[in-house]
Amino acid sequence: MSVRVFLNGQIVPQAEAYISIDDRGFLFADAVYEVIHVYGSHLFAWDLHMIRLTEGMQELGYAPVDLGALKTAAETLVAEAGTPESSVYIQVSRGAQPRAHLFPPAGTPATVLLWVRPLTPFSPQLVQQGVDVITVADDRWTKVWIKTVGLLPNVLAKQAAHERGAFEAIFVRDGMVTEATSANLFIVRQGRLQTAPVTNYILPGITRQVVIELAAAMGLDTELRPFAVETMLHSDEVFLTGTLTEVMPIRRVDGHPIAGVGPLSHRLLAALHDRAGRPAE
C-alpha cells in the first residue's frame, strides 16, 4: 500500500497530494502546526494538542477546522502505518489566494494537512548519558507562544548546534533562558524543578505540562520562574521536554559539565512512558 496523507478533507496517496503555490503557508508562513507522539495506536495528549492548535488559530483569526475529522484521519493513517511508535504532523494555513498581504476573502477554505511518519526512539544509551547543548541569542518574534511554521530562527539555531556537535540549542534573551529550538527546558536544584513561566516568548509545551503534573504526583514542586544561564550551569540537573524529545537529560552546556545526568529526569521519563502506555525496555 502506498503511503497516504490527509489533505483538505480527503485521504489521498502522498504522491497525489498537492498544495497550491498561492498557499499562504508557503508564501507567508501563515500557518500553524502540531506534532503528536503516537505510542502504538495511542495519540498521546491529543486533546491538549487540539486545544493549543485551536488557541493559535483563534489568535491569528483563522476559521475553525473540523477536529473530529482530523482525529479520524489520524487514527486511520496510524493504523495504516502499523509501527510501534510514530508521529502525527498537522498543519493548517489560512488558505490560498493570489499573493497579497491582506487576509483572503471571508470563506476562503483553509489548507489542512495531516501525515503520519514512523518514529525511531532515542537509544537508551543516549538518554542515559545525556546530550550536549549550546546557547544562542533568542532573536525570534514576540509571539512564540503561537505554534506557527515560521521557524527560520529555530532552524538556524538547530543547525548551529549540529555544526558544533551538539544535540540542541538553548535560546537566551537578555541573559535569561527561554527554551530550546524544539523543546522546553527544566533545571533541578535541591530536588526542586524550575522552568520559565509561559509568556509570549515561551511555547506552552504539552510535554512540559505533563511533566509538571508527573512531578507533582511524585511529590515534587515545580517553580515557574525565569533563570539565568549561570543558574542553569550550576544546577544539579538540566533536561529538555518535548513531544518527540520526551524527557532528555543534558550533560554539558557550551562545554560546561552539568553536575548530574539524571536521576530525576530518568524517573520523569519512565513516568511519561508509563502514562503514554509505552512498554518498558
Rosetta silent file (secondary structure, phi, psi, omega in degrees, C-alpha in Angstrom):
SEQUENCE: MSVRVFLNGQIVPQAEAYISIDDRGFLFADAVYEVIHVYGSHLFAWDLHMIRLTEGMQELGYAPVDLGALKTAAETLVAEAGTPESSVYIQVSRGAQPRAHLFPPAGTPATVLLWVRPLTPFSPQLVQQGVDVITVADDRWTKVWIKTVGLLPNVLAKQAAHERGAFEAIFVRDGMVTEATSANLFIVRQGRLQTAPVTNYILPGITRQVVIELAAAMGLDTELRPFAVETMLHSDEVFLTGTLTEVMPIRRVDGHPIAGVGPLSHRLLAALHDRAGRPAE
SCORE:     score description
SCORE:     0.000 S_00000001
   1 L     0.000  131.788  178.252    0.000    0.000    0.000 S_00000001
   2 L   -71.439  153.624  178.918    1.366    3.446   -0.920 S_00000001
   3 L   -66.598  135.597 -178.541    1.780    5.993    1.853 S_00000001
   4 E  -119.412  156.047  177.386   -1.299    8.186    2.223 S_00000001
   5 E  -133.541  164.449  176.013   -1.897   11.601    3.773 S_00000001
   6 E  -102.596  123.080 -179.498   -4.932   13.645    4.752 S_00000001
   7 E  -140.089  116.998  174.535   -5.343   16.839    2.720 S_00000001
   8 L    51.847   48.698  171.858   -8.362   19.135    2.750 S_00000001
   9 L    91.937   -2.957 -179.009  -10.871   16.550    3.890 S_00000001
  10 E  -132.025  146.812  171.830   -9.639   13.546    1.929 S_00000001
  11 E   -94.695  120.525 -174.112   -7.098   10.787    2.467 S_00000001
  12 E  -133.278  158.764  173.578   -5.061   10.510   -0.711 S_00000001
  13 E   -57.727  140.456 -178.018   -1.781    8.884   -1.821 S_00000001
  14 H   -55.739  -36.692 -178.389    1.123   11.089   -0.812 S_00000001
  15 H   -66.095  -16.109 -178.865    2.281   11.274   -4.434 S_00000001
  16 H  -106.754    6.319 -177.601   -1.052   12.875   -5.351 S_00000001
  17 L   -91.305  110.877 -177.966   -1.134   15.417   -2.513 S_00000001
  18 L  -123.164  143.063  175.964   -0.522   18.892   -3.921 S_00000001
  19 L  -118.069  140.276 -176.851   -0.747   22.323   -2.325 S_00000001
  20 L   -60.113  145.371  173.667   -1.231   25.498   -4.360 S_00000001
  21 L   -68.118  -12.398  176.620    1.773   27.748   -4.981 S_00000001
  22 L   -92.305    4.576 -178.342   -0.537   30.520   -3.739 S_00000001
  23 E   -65.146  134.983 -175.201   -0.964   28.880   -0.339 S_00000001
  24 H   -71.085  -23.397  173.404   -0.262   31.393    2.429 S_00000001
  25 H   -64.642  -37.028  178.866    1.614   28.831    4.487 S_00000001
  26 H   -74.902  -41.775 -173.647    4.111   28.599    1.618 S_00000001
  27 H   -83.802  -36.866 -172.293    4.247   32.328    0.821 S_00000001
  28 H  -124.597    4.381 -169.665    3.992   33.950    4.255 S_00000001
  29 L    55.063   33.210 -178.908    4.471   31.160    6.834 S_00000001
  30 L   -88.631   69.489 -176.062    0.826   31.966    7.599 S_00000001
  31 E  -158.575  153.902  175.528    0.137   28.567    9.139 S_00000001
  32 E  -119.012  162.754 -177.540    0.102   26.758   12.458 S_00000001
  33 E  -149.992  165.023  172.938    1.051   23.189   13.217 S_00000001
  34 E  -142.292  151.016  172.477    1.082   20.450   15.828 S_00000001
  35 E  -126.744  127.399 -178.538    3.109   17.270   16.279 S_00000001
  36 E  -116.048  133.661  176.337    1.636   14.388   18.285 S_00000001
  37 E   -84.929  129.554 -179.392    3.620   11.429   19.605 S_00000001
  38 E  -112.485  121.053  177.057    1.880    8.121   18.930 S_00000001
  39 E  -105.930  108.559 -172.235    2.667    5.141   21.140 S_00000001
  40 L    66.738 -112.019  174.844    1.258    2.068   19.416 S_00000001
  41 L  -113.496    8.314 -175.213   -2.138    3.421   18.429 S_00000001
  42 E   -87.541  114.707  175.654   -2.392    5.901   21.313 S_00000001
  43 E   -79.832   91.732 -169.355   -2.460    9.544   20.167 S_00000001
  44 L   -65.512  129.176  176.190   -0.782   10.861   23.303 S_00000001
  45 L    57.306   33.942 -178.286   -2.280   14.072   24.755 S_00000001
  46 H   -53.791  -47.564 -176.098   -4.375   14.594   21.620 S_00000001
  47 H   -61.317  -40.070  179.041   -6.911   16.836   23.373 S_00000001
  48 H   -64.990  -40.171  177.717   -4.184   19.111   24.759 S_00000001
  49 H   -63.503  -39.090 -179.120   -2.625   19.451   21.318 S_00000001
  50 H   -69.788  -33.615  175.609   -6.009   20.337   19.820 S_00000001
  51 H   -63.090  -45.596 -179.380   -6.586   22.998   22.472 S_00000001
  52 H   -65.729  -41.070  177.548   -3.238   24.596   21.628 S_00000001
  53 H   -59.777  -46.023 -178.728   -3.920   24.355   17.897 S_00000001
  54 H   -64.028  -42.014 -179.848   -7.311   25.982   18.326 S_00000001
  55 H   -64.025  -39.835  177.369   -5.945   28.778   20.518 S_00000001
  56 H   -64.674  -42.322  178.756   -3.253   29.570   17.959 S_00000001
  57 H   -63.741  -40.799  178.951   -5.788   29.634   15.132 S_00000001
  58 H   -64.106  -41.627  179.990   -8.076   31.912   17.104 S_00000001
  59 H   -62.535  -34.150 -178.177   -5.236   34.329   17.867 S_00000001
  60 H   -90.858   -2.044  176.477   -4.395   34.538   14.157 S_00000001
  61 L    81.376   26.301  177.338   -8.031   34.918   13.089 S_00000001
  62 L   -80.970  152.356  170.587   -8.451   31.555   11.359 S_00000001
  63 L   -74.196  152.039  178.749  -11.831   29.943   10.903 S_00000001
  64 L   -62.503  154.507  173.207  -12.318   26.719   12.911 S_00000001
  65 L  -117.044  165.588 -176.880  -11.479   23.371   11.346 S_00000001
  66 L   -80.637   98.086 -178.423  -13.144   20.005   11.903 S_00000001
  67 H   -68.546  -30.482  177.242  -11.129   18.481   14.755 S_00000001
  68 H   -63.894  -40.554  177.726  -13.200   15.305   14.613 S_00000001
  69 H   -65.852  -37.149  177.113  -12.200   14.744   11.005 S_00000001
  70 H   -61.285  -44.988 -178.195   -8.563   15.319   11.942 S_00000001
  71 H   -66.473  -41.825  178.048   -8.715   12.679   14.653 S_00000001
  72 H   -60.409  -43.847  178.850  -10.444   10.162   12.390 S_00000001
  73 H   -63.978  -42.059  179.956   -7.806   10.731    9.728 S_00000001
  74 H   -62.137  -45.394 -179.826   -5.001   10.413   12.258 S_00000001
  75 H   -63.116  -39.375  179.315   -6.360    7.141   13.606 S_00000001
  76 H   -64.092  -46.860 -176.350   -6.781    5.767   10.084 S_00000001
  77 H   -73.508  -31.062  174.377   -3.260    6.683    8.993 S_00000001
  78 H   -64.069  -43.479  178.510   -1.717    5.477   12.268 S_00000001
  79 H   -62.766  -39.318  178.281   -3.377    2.100   11.724 S_00000001
  80 H   -65.895  -37.867 -179.413   -2.056    2.015    8.162 S_00000001
  81 H   -64.539  -44.247  174.717    1.465    2.848    9.347 S_00000001
  82 L    61.870   29.620 -179.269    1.374   -0.035   11.820 S_00000001
  83 L  -101.755  154.926 -179.615    4.606    0.995   13.565 S_00000001
  84 L   -59.299  -37.634  175.819    5.348    0.718   17.311 S_00000001
  85 E  -138.751  147.544  177.989    5.832    4.482   17.517 S_00000001
  86 E  -154.145  173.906  175.491    5.048    7.270   15.091 S_00000001
  87 E  -125.949  142.897  174.496    4.418   10.978   14.882 S_00000001
  88 E  -105.667  127.143  175.914    1.389   12.807   13.533 S_00000001
  89 E  -110.634  129.904  178.240    2.030   16.162   11.860 S_00000001
  90 E  -124.430  132.238  176.338   -0.856   18.591   11.391 S_00000001
  91 E  -134.860  133.041  178.190   -0.613   21.896    9.543 S_00000001
  92 E  -126.573  121.678  175.710   -3.368   24.432    8.961 S_00000001
  93 E  -109.451  168.712 -178.989   -2.813   27.508    6.789 S_00000001
  94 L   -71.430   -7.261  176.837   -5.098   30.437    6.094 S_00000001
  95 L   111.123 -168.116 -175.288   -5.623   29.034    2.602 S_00000001
  96 E  -118.853  137.963  171.753   -4.697   30.043   -0.944 S_00000001
  97 L  -159.787  158.952  174.158   -5.200   33.275   -2.877 S_00000001
  98 L   -52.333  138.673 -168.340   -3.060   35.292   -5.314 S_00000001
  99 L   -53.016  121.013  177.030   -0.212   36.719   -3.242 S_00000001
 100 L  -159.113  142.000 -177.812   -1.350   39.661   -1.123 S_00000001
 101 L   -67.833  -33.863  179.120   -0.535   40.689    2.424 S_00000001
 102 L   -64.057  152.293  176.982   -4.190   41.229    3.316 S_00000001
 103 L   -58.004  151.586  173.673   -6.182   38.240    4.510 S_00000001
 104 L   -65.344  164.745  178.632   -8.056   36.315    1.812 S_00000001
 105 L   -58.264  149.802  176.386  -11.788   36.975    1.432 S_00000001
 106 L   -54.838  139.116 -179.666  -14.049   35.528    4.100 S_00000001
 107 L    93.734   -7.534  175.617  -14.963   31.956    3.313 S_00000001
 108 L   -62.917  123.138 -175.795  -11.617   31.086    1.717 S_00000001
 109 L   -68.244  141.610  174.336  -11.064   27.465    2.782 S_00000001
 110 L   -67.748  156.818  168.514   -8.099   26.676    4.982 S_00000001
 111 E   -95.786  119.999 -175.957   -5.450   24.257    3.784 S_00000001
 112 E  -120.502  119.572 -176.017   -5.472   21.334    6.232 S_00000001
 113 E  -125.465  139.182  176.008   -2.724   18.733    6.034 S_00000001
 114 E  -145.238  132.618  172.634   -2.025   15.690    8.214 S_00000001
 115 E  -138.875  164.649  178.372    0.505   12.917    7.828 S_00000001
 116 E  -123.293  133.108  178.589    1.928   10.076    9.906 S_00000001
 117 E  -128.486  142.029  175.522    5.610    9.130    9.922 S_00000001
 118 E   -60.698  149.889 -176.907    7.376    6.233   11.683 S_00000001
 119 L  -126.776  127.859  175.676    9.373    7.281   14.723 S_00000001
 120 L   -99.484  116.950 -179.356   12.603    5.729   15.958 S_00000001
 121 L   -62.127  155.310  173.590   13.043    6.269   19.717 S_00000001
 122 L   -64.378  148.708 -179.151   16.307    7.637   21.054 S_00000001
 123 L   -68.046  145.607  176.418   18.714    4.938   22.134 S_00000001
 124 H   -56.980  -32.127  179.583   18.743    4.091   25.853 S_00000001
 125 H   -63.750  -42.702  179.423   22.474    4.838   25.821 S_00000001
 126 H   -63.854  -44.946 -179.471   21.896    8.412   24.641 S_00000001
 127 H   -64.867  -36.957 -179.110   19.205    9.021   27.238 S_00000001
 128 H   -67.294  -42.476 -175.363   21.382    7.520   29.951 S_00000001
 129 H   -85.553  -21.865 -178.311   24.449    9.614   29.173 S_00000001
 130 L    85.303  171.068 -174.071   22.618   12.829   28.294 S_00000001
 131 E  -122.287  162.240  175.047   23.239   15.264   25.471 S_00000001
 132 E   -95.309  144.587  176.023   25.295   18.371   24.795 S_00000001
 133 E  -134.384  162.766  172.637   23.653   21.718   24.034 S_00000001
 134 E  -120.972  165.511  173.984   24.792   25.207   23.127 S_00000001
 135 E  -107.775  144.427  178.145   23.320   28.610   23.926 S_00000001
 136 E  -139.724  158.025  177.311   22.308   31.129   21.257 S_00000001
 137 E   -67.358  136.786  178.785   20.693   34.562   21.266 S_00000001
 138 L   -86.582   98.290 -178.332   16.905   34.414   21.159 S_00000001
 139 L  -110.910   26.791  179.596   16.091   36.584   18.137 S_00000001
 140 L   -78.482  171.233  179.141   12.629   35.166   17.433 S_00000001
 141 L   -71.226  178.467 -170.183    9.462   37.222   17.129 S_00000001
 142 L   -94.932   11.234  176.510    7.400   38.195   20.154 S_00000001
 143 L  -124.966   51.619 -179.092    4.561   35.689   19.736 S_00000001
 144 L   -62.016  -26.090 -176.662    6.477   32.467   20.242 S_00000001
 145 L   -64.038  -19.434  174.427    3.539   31.034   22.180 S_00000001
 146 L   -86.965  127.563 -174.813    1.698   30.572   18.865 S_00000001
 147 L   -85.745   77.291 -179.732    2.988   27.407   17.202 S_00000001
 148 E   -93.093  166.375  178.909    3.470   28.774   13.687 S_00000001
 149 L   -83.074    1.456  177.740    5.543   27.322   10.869 S_00000001
 150 L   -77.345   76.800 -168.900    7.704   30.476   10.830 S_00000001
 151 L  -113.228   22.238 -176.883   10.654   28.636   12.342 S_00000001
 152 H   -58.981  -43.285  176.252   13.690   30.028   10.490 S_00000001
 153 H   -59.099  -37.361  177.481   15.428   31.274   13.687 S_00000001
 154 H   -65.491  -42.049  179.468   14.894   27.811   15.198 S_00000001
 155 H   -61.553  -45.859 -179.255   16.278   26.154   12.077 S_00000001
 156 H   -64.349  -39.533  179.316   19.404   28.332   12.108 S_00000001
 157 H   -67.881  -41.905  178.635   19.959   27.695   15.808 S_00000001
 158 H   -63.831  -39.423  178.090   19.496   23.934   15.430 S_00000001
 159 H   -65.082  -39.540  177.451   21.956   23.926   12.519 S_00000001
 160 H   -61.180  -40.670  177.316   24.467   25.869   14.606 S_00000001
 161 H   -63.148  -46.088  179.855   24.138   23.238   17.323 S_00000001
 162 H   -59.041  -43.273 -178.123   24.636   20.435   14.814 S_00000001
 163 H   -67.390  -20.009  177.130   27.745   22.081   13.376 S_00000001
 164 L  -100.545   11.501  176.817   29.222   22.257   16.884 S_00000001
 165 L    74.901   22.002 -177.606   28.429   18.604   17.578 S_00000001
 166 L  -106.017  160.397 -178.630   25.560   19.395   19.941 S_00000001
 167 L   -81.024  -35.867 -170.859   22.077   17.932   20.193 S_00000001
 168 E  -152.739  163.104  174.738   20.153   21.161   20.714 S_00000001
 169 E  -117.795  137.333 -179.343   20.426   24.940   21.027 S_00000001
 170 E  -105.481  125.445  179.197   19.090   26.859   24.011 S_00000001
 171 E   -79.210  139.410  179.038   17.691   30.328   23.407 S_00000001
 172 E  -130.373  126.790  179.887   18.797   33.122   25.744 S_00000001
 173 E  -123.304  120.232 -179.600   17.117   36.534   25.885 S_00000001
 174 L    53.506   40.147  177.236   18.628   39.334   27.987 S_00000001
 175 L    82.219   -5.279 -177.265   20.701   36.797   29.896 S_00000001
 176 E  -108.869  140.249  179.671   17.691   34.651   30.775 S_00000001
 177 E   -74.170  133.696  175.010   16.983   31.178   29.396 S_00000001
 178 E  -103.572  -72.052  179.847   13.743   30.881   27.441 S_00000001
 179 E  -163.988 -174.346  177.823   13.581   27.451   25.775 S_00000001
 180 E   -97.465  178.639 -176.604   15.221   25.250   23.136 S_00000001
 181 L   -66.060  -31.348 -179.287   14.601   25.239   19.387 S_00000001
 182 L  -143.871   32.353 -179.340   12.063   22.419   19.642 S_00000001
 183 L  -162.673  160.331  170.066   11.698   21.740   23.363 S_00000001
 184 E   -91.180  171.469 -173.807   11.190   23.365   26.732 S_00000001
 185 E  -132.985  136.919  175.331   13.879   23.374   29.414 S_00000001
 186 E  -122.886  151.249  166.390   13.913   22.462   33.106 S_00000001
 187 E  -122.536  159.408  177.757   16.579   22.711   35.769 S_00000001
 188 E  -125.413  128.533  178.250   16.724   20.845   39.075 S_00000001
 189 E  -137.735  118.583  178.763   18.113   22.403   42.238 S_00000001
 190 L    52.470   45.146  175.385   17.969   20.658   45.610 S_00000001
 191 L    76.039    9.412 -178.323   15.207   18.323   44.451 S_00000001
 192 E  -117.796  132.912  178.876   13.032   21.129   43.117 S_00000001
 193 E   -84.485  150.218  175.577   12.176   21.630   39.449 S_00000001
 194 E  -143.856  136.869  176.006   12.247   25.036   37.825 S_00000001
 195 E  -147.160  152.739 -179.535   11.192   26.153   34.363 S_00000001
 196 L   -64.535  140.358  177.719   10.460   29.508   32.821 S_00000001
 197 L   -68.370  156.060  177.347    6.795   30.509   33.032 S_00000001
 198 L   -69.733  122.784  173.319    4.780   30.651   29.839 S_00000001
 199 L  -132.156 -170.977  176.033    4.958   34.125   28.345 S_00000001
 200 L   -65.561  -15.479  179.537    4.787   35.402   24.781 S_00000001
 201 L   -96.692    1.688 -175.997    8.414   34.196   24.463 S_00000001
 202 L  -126.200  128.723  173.494    7.710   30.635   25.636 S_00000001
 203 L   -75.391  129.427  177.644    5.783   27.936   23.804 S_00000001
 204 L   -73.439   84.642 -174.372    3.339   26.247   26.204 S_00000001
 205 L   -63.145  138.134  177.901    4.750   22.765   25.642 S_00000001
 206 H   -68.921  -46.252  178.425    2.382   19.837   26.033 S_00000001
 207 H   -65.633  -35.513  174.006    5.092   17.554   27.407 S_00000001
 208 H   -54.492  -48.562 -179.903    6.189   20.412   29.672 S_00000001
 209 H   -62.323  -44.305 -179.665    2.665   20.483   31.128 S_00000001
 210 H   -64.316  -41.250 -179.230    2.544   16.699   31.521 S_00000001
 211 H   -64.342  -38.902  176.246    5.964   16.597   33.212 S_00000001
 212 H   -60.766  -41.043  177.536    4.870   19.226   35.729 S_00000001
 213 H   -65.651  -42.403  179.658    1.849   17.036   36.518 S_00000001
 214 H   -64.429  -39.849  178.114    4.003   13.915   36.803 S_00000001
 215 H   -62.976  -42.340  178.967    6.435   15.696   39.121 S_00000001
 216 H   -61.625  -38.791  178.267    3.560   16.808   41.336 S_00000001
 217 H   -65.281  -24.718  176.284    2.334   13.206   41.525 S_00000001
 218 L   -85.873   -0.799 -178.139    5.828   12.285   42.760 S_00000001
 219 L    84.023   19.106 -178.479    5.574   14.942   45.467 S_00000001
 220 L  -105.677  135.521  177.951    7.949   17.307   43.666 S_00000001
 221 L   -86.581  149.309  173.053    7.328   21.019   43.309 S_00000001
 222 E  -122.449  121.062  178.822    7.943   22.934   40.091 S_00000001
 223 E   -92.107  123.243  178.351    8.771   26.613   40.367 S_00000001
 224 E   -92.933   89.419 -176.320    7.637   28.660   37.369 S_00000001
 225 L  -151.188  138.290  178.658   10.318   31.342   37.408 S_00000001
 226 L   -61.263  154.553  175.636   12.876   32.592   34.880 S_00000001
 227 L  -141.864  152.553 -177.434   16.520   31.650   35.411 S_00000001
 228 E   -86.036  164.897  177.515   19.822   32.910   34.102 S_00000001
 229 H   -57.893  -42.047 -178.026   22.412   30.955   32.153 S_00000001
 230 H   -61.742  -38.774  177.019   24.715   30.971   35.170 S_00000001
 231 H   -63.365  -43.209  178.206   21.991   29.392   37.296 S_00000001
 232 H   -59.341  -43.393 -176.296   21.495   26.679   34.692 S_00000001
 233 H   -64.222  -26.234 -177.738   25.217   25.913   34.599 S_00000001
 234 L  -107.664   22.701  176.900   25.298   25.332   38.362 S_00000001
 235 L   -81.736  161.737  176.837   22.116   23.255   38.582 S_00000001
 236 L   -73.143  -37.466  175.984   22.013   19.674   39.836 S_00000001
 237 E  -146.091  154.888  172.295   20.298   18.550   36.627 S_00000001
 238 E  -138.180  135.366  178.588   19.132   20.117   33.371 S_00000001
 239 E  -148.976  157.268  177.792   16.765   18.454   30.926 S_00000001
 240 E   -97.799  152.362  170.299   14.661   19.083   27.846 S_00000001
 241 E  -133.871  138.525  178.659   10.994   18.205   27.372 S_00000001
 242 E  -169.585  164.887 -176.995    9.163   17.917   24.068 S_00000001
 243 L   -55.843  -49.578  179.815    6.693   15.829   22.119 S_00000001
 244 L   -97.207  -23.822  176.180    9.377   13.844   20.302 S_00000001
 245 L   -73.528  -26.462 -174.770   12.253   14.727   22.648 S_00000001
 246 E    59.200 -119.408  174.693   10.205   13.368   25.600 S_00000001
 247 E  -121.366  113.381 -174.888   12.486   13.939   28.625 S_00000001
 248 E  -121.782  114.090  178.816   16.134   14.270   27.615 S_00000001
 249 E   -69.082  149.572  178.689   18.857   14.955   30.205 S_00000001
 250 E  -109.519  132.533 -179.897   21.627   17.429   29.376 S_00000001
 251 E  -101.950  -30.326 -179.995   25.213   16.654   30.316 S_00000001
 252 E  -142.124  141.599  174.364   27.031   19.749   29.007 S_00000001
 253 E  -120.377  117.587 -175.969   26.048   23.327   28.136 S_00000001
 254 L    51.602   36.500 -179.772   28.547   25.137   25.902 S_00000001
 255 L    83.537   -7.158 -179.592   31.066   22.532   27.017 S_00000001
 256 E   -85.734  120.647 -178.188   30.379   23.200   30.712 S_00000001
 257 E   -70.434  138.128  173.365   29.539   19.926   32.524 S_00000001
 258 L   -86.197  146.744 -172.526   26.301   19.748   34.492 S_00000001
 259 L   -55.574  -43.370 -176.484   26.636   18.233   37.954 S_00000001
 260 L  -138.538  146.970  172.588   24.340   15.266   37.314 S_00000001
 261 L  -111.841  107.730 -166.189   22.725   13.433   34.411 S_00000001
 262 L    76.920 -169.224   -1.942   19.519   12.053   35.854 S_00000001
 263 L   -83.936  -14.283 -175.691   18.369   10.532   38.123 S_00000001
 264 H   -65.508  -41.277  179.938   15.273   12.727   38.345 S_00000001
 265 H   -62.663  -35.667  177.759   14.986   13.189   34.593 S_00000001
 266 H   -67.997  -36.467  176.553   15.161    9.420   34.136 S_00000001
 267 H   -65.552  -41.756  179.852   12.372    8.965   36.680 S_00000001
 268 H   -67.462  -36.788  177.151   10.230   11.519   34.890 S_00000001
 269 H   -64.292  -42.860  178.158   10.861    9.843   31.539 S_00000001
 270 H   -61.983  -39.912  178.784    9.797    6.490   32.987 S_00000001
 271 H   -67.197  -37.726  176.795    6.645    8.124   34.382 S_00000001
 272 H   -62.873  -45.645  178.708    5.927    9.729   30.996 S_00000001
 273 H   -62.993  -37.633  178.771    6.273    6.380   29.259 S_00000001
 274 H   -63.676  -44.203  179.340    4.016    4.788   31.835 S_00000001
 275 H   -66.117  -35.712 -177.489    1.312    7.393   31.246 S_00000001
 276 H   -79.615  -11.997 -178.815    1.675    7.051   27.488 S_00000001
 277 L    79.707   23.160  178.554    1.458    3.250   27.657 S_00000001
 278 L   -81.355  130.352  179.752    4.891    2.692   26.137 S_00000001
 279 L   -60.634  142.154  177.107    6.275   -0.757   27.008 S_00000001
 280 L   -68.659  146.039 -179.936    9.301   -0.740   29.313 S_00000001
 281 L   -87.250    0.000    0.000   12.607   -1.648   27.672 S_00000001
